[in-house]
């Protein structure tokens, strides 16, 4: 069941989302060669508590950390480790959420470490652009498939693989609510976009194959061909005048 949010609920979610956005900006500045993924998780955790919020991911279905850190061919849900040291040329997906005043905020970005190849930069650019093109479609009267089509068109035009096993979602008092927000078009148009709908839209796009697999840790998702992946996400709310991005500082 899709739970439309009241204006008051959206205001509360702005608070949760602002915390997420500000912490992600801090984390982006800490992504440098020589840092470990555990260093990033510690920063995320400490800043969450400083903001009197709760880490949304820690303990969620048994996930052991506050931050998901996915490097290179890791698509999503990478577990931070003191042994995983970032190096020049890596790309690092940061997926982060908090609970604040009973509501969730959720966002993600993929960050380059130093200089990266033009091909890799294009992957990041296209994935981020596809997110914003999807957000542009989140207007009353459109269907969820309009968001999915916006992502798919851009990914297909660049001959990239769209991850199909994972997708965006509704968000509110739960981290994952209805409806699922696919990054590709299935049969039918899906639910209509209405004011009060709050979504976490998150394209996950691979440089090579769309196929992925989960590592033995039960969490880390990697591309089947070992090629890099990118992930960007915003929490947005639909108003009568169109979408507003909640996870933007």
Secondary structure, 3 states (H helix, E strand, C coil): CECCCCHHHHHHHHHHHHHHHHHHHHHHHHCCCCCEHHHHHHHHHHHHHHCCCEECCCCHHHCCCCEEEEECCEEECCECCCCCECCCCCEEEEEEEEEECCEEEEEEEEEECCCCCHHHHHHHHHHHHHHHHHHHCCCCCCEHHHHHHHHHHHHHHCCCEECCCCCEEECCCCCCEEEEECCCCCCCCCCECCCCCEEEECCEEECCCCCEEECCCCCCEEECCCCCEEECEEEEEEECCEEEECCCC
